[in-house]
């Protein structure tokens, strides 16, 4: 496995872990129940970061020689 492949695998795994954490937070929400504002703000921040990370990853993948 090349260094580039390892780096991409690491980036994908990191994004996957962050998405799993966001999904876990969302699954713990109960309809009509108050939400911890700090936890919600953190989940929103994580969503924006995941989106940015995916865009960065797409750019990297497009630059990798095939």
C-alpha positions, 0 to 999 in steps of 0.5 A: 500500500502506497503512502498516498493510499494510506493517507487517503484511507486515514482521511476517509476513516477520520471522516467516517468516525466523525460522521458516526459521532454525529449520527449517534448524537442525532439518534439520541435526540428525542422528539419534543425534548429539549436539546443541549445547545452546546451539543447541538452547536458542536454537532453543527460545527462537526457537520460543516467540518465533515463537508469541508473535509469531503470537498478537500478529499475530492480535490486530493483524489482528483490530483492522484495519478491513475 
